[in-house]
Amino acid sequence: MRQNIRLFDMDIIKLPGTNKRLYELVCSLVMNPAVLRQNNNYPFKTSAKYVWYVATEEGQTIGFMPVKATETNNYLIDNYYVNGDNFTLLKSLLEEVIKDHKDEANIWATVHKRHVELFVQNGFRIHVEWKNYDKMKYCSKKRVVCTD
């Protein structure tokens, strides 16, 4: 399932959630206290239900976006990370997820408040607002109405 996508000076690698290479790429980030603080001290999770979109540049991991296939045939983006809150990087990861899943099922995302506008610009709509996050749903241009 490994697939490399070349964007500018960055590669986005898609890996299953239990792939050994995934651990090698993200371990230094998911265990880094500064990265955990950026994620409101919420731990990163994975399993066989996940596909991770991992962005690398010159051999260094600069961001990732795990996507979980749910039991209701939806996809859930949660606990993503981009170095320095780089919006260009976040947009690139998000575009890859949308490209891969927009025609299969609904895409839901738990989005940091600071990233909500970027998700809105990429077709997501707020479903629930919480203190630190918003739950959002992707509404493709094919769908006139975005239903729950």
C-alpha positions as CSV (number, residue, x, y, z in Angstrom):
1,M,0.0,0.0,0.0
2,R,3.0,2.3,0.3
3,Q,2.7,5.2,-2.2
4,N,4.9,8.3,-2.6
5,I,3.4,11.5,-3.8
6,R,5.8,14.3,-4.9
7,L,4.8,17.9,-4.1
8,F,7.4,20.7,-4.5
9,D,10.3,19.8,-2.2
10,M,8.2,17.4,-0.1
11,D,7.1,13.8,-0.4
12,I,3.8,12.5,1.1
13,I,4.1,8.8,1.9
14,K,0.9,6.8,2.5
15,L,1.4,3.9,5.0
16,P,-0.9,1.5,6.8
17,G,-1.2,2.2,10.5
18,T,0.9,-0.7,11.7
19,N,3.6,-0.5,9.1
20,K,7.1,-0.7,10.5
21,R,8.3,2.2,8.3
22,L,5.5,4.4,9.8
23,Y,6.9,4.0,13.3
24,E,10.4,4.9,12.0
25,L,9.1,8.1,10.4
26,V,6.8,9.4,13.2
27,C,8.2,8.0,16.4
28,S,10.5,11.0,17.1
29,L,7.5,13.4,16.7
30,V,4.7,11.5,18.5
31,M,6.9,11.0,21.6
32,N,8.2,14.6,21.5
33,P,6.8,16.7,24.5
34,A,6.6,19.8,22.3
35,V,4.6,18.0,19.7
36,L,2.3,16.5,22.3
37,R,1.7,20.0,23.8
38,Q,0.8,21.3,20.3
39,N,-1.8,18.4,20.3
40,N,-3.2,19.5,23.7
41,N,-1.3,16.6,25.3
42,Y,-3.5,14.1,23.6
43,P,-1.6,11.0,22.6
44,F,-1.4,9.9,19.0
45,K,-3.0,6.5,18.2
46,T,-2.9,4.0,15.4
47,S,-4.1,0.6,14.4
48,A,-4.7,-1.5,11.3
49,K,-7.8,0.7,10.6
50,Y,-5.5,3.7,9.9
51,V,-3.7,5.0,6.9
52,W,-1.1,7.7,7.6
53,Y,-0.2,10.4,5.2
54,V,3.4,11.3,6.2
55,A,5.1,14.4,4.8
56,T,8.9,14.3,4.5
57,E,11.4,16.8,3.2
58,E,15.0,15.9,2.7
59,G,14.6,12.7,4.8
60,Q,13.0,14.5,7.7
61,T,9.3,14.0,8.8
62,I,7.6,17.4,8.8
63,G,4.0,16.4,9.3
64,F,1.4,13.7,9.3
65,M,-2.3,13.1,9.0
66,P,-3.7,9.8,10.2
67,V,-7.0,8.7,8.7
68,K,-9.1,6.1,10.4
69,A,-11.7,4.0,8.6
70,T,-14.7,3.8,10.9
71,E,-17.1,0.9,11.3
72,T,-19.8,3.1,9.7
73,N,-17.8,3.3,6.4
74,N,-16.6,6.8,7.0
75,Y,-13.2,8.3,7.4
76,L,-11.9,10.3,10.3
77,I,-9.0,12.7,10.4
78,D,-7.8,13.1,13.9
79,N,-4.5,14.0,15.8
80,Y,-2.6,15.3,12.8
81,Y,0.6,17.3,13.1
82,V,2.4,19.8,10.9
83,N,5.7,21.3,11.8
84,G,5.4,25.0,12.8
85,D,1.6,24.9,12.0
86,N,2.6,25.3,8.3
87,F,-0.7,25.9,6.5
88,T,0.8,25.0,3.1
89,L,1.9,21.6,4.5
90,L,-1.4,21.1,6.2
91,K,-3.3,21.9,3.0
92,S,-1.1,19.5,1.0
93,L,-1.8,16.7,3.4
94,L,-5.6,17.5,3.5
95,E,-5.8,17.6,-0.3
96,E,-4.3,14.1,-0.5
97,V,-6.8,12.7,2.0
98,I,-9.7,14.4,0.1
99,K,-8.5,13.1,-3.2
100,D,-8.3,9.5,-2.0
101,H,-11.5,9.4,-0.1
102,K,-14.0,12.0,-1.3
103,D,-15.9,9.5,-3.6
104,E,-15.9,6.6,-1.2
105,A,-17.7,7.9,1.9
106,N,-18.0,10.8,4.3
107,I,-14.8,12.4,5.6
108,W,-15.0,13.7,9.1
109,A,-12.3,15.7,10.9
110,T,-11.5,16.7,14.5
111,V,-9.9,20.0,13.8
112,H,-7.8,22.3,16.0
113,K,-9.5,25.7,16.3
114,R,-6.5,27.4,14.7
115,H,-7.0,25.3,11.5
116,V,-10.8,25.5,11.1
117,E,-10.6,28.2,8.4
118,L,-8.2,26.2,6.3
119,F,-10.5,23.2,6.5
120,V,-13.5,25.4,5.5
121,Q,-11.5,26.7,2.5
122,N,-11.1,23.0,1.5
123,G,-14.7,22.0,1.6
124,F,-15.3,21.1,5.2
125,R,-18.3,22.4,7.3
126,I,-18.5,22.7,11.1
127,H,-20.7,20.1,12.6
128,V,-20.0,20.5,16.3
129,E,-18.0,23.2,18.1
130,W,-16.0,22.2,21.2
131,K,-13.6,24.2,23.4
132,N,-10.4,23.3,21.6
133,Y,-11.6,21.6,18.5
134,D,-14.4,21.6,15.9
135,K,-15.8,18.4,14.5
136,M,-16.1,19.0,10.7
137,K,-17.4,17.1,7.7
138,Y,-16.2,17.3,4.1
139,C,-18.9,18.4,1.7
140,S,-17.9,17.7,-1.8
141,K,-19.0,20.0,-4.6
142,K,-21.0,17.1,-6.0
143,R,-23.3,17.3,-3.0
144,V,-25.7,20.2,-3.1
145,V,-26.6,19.7,0.6
146,C,-24.1,18.5,3.2
147,T,-26.2,16.2,5.5
148,D,-25.2,14.6,8.8
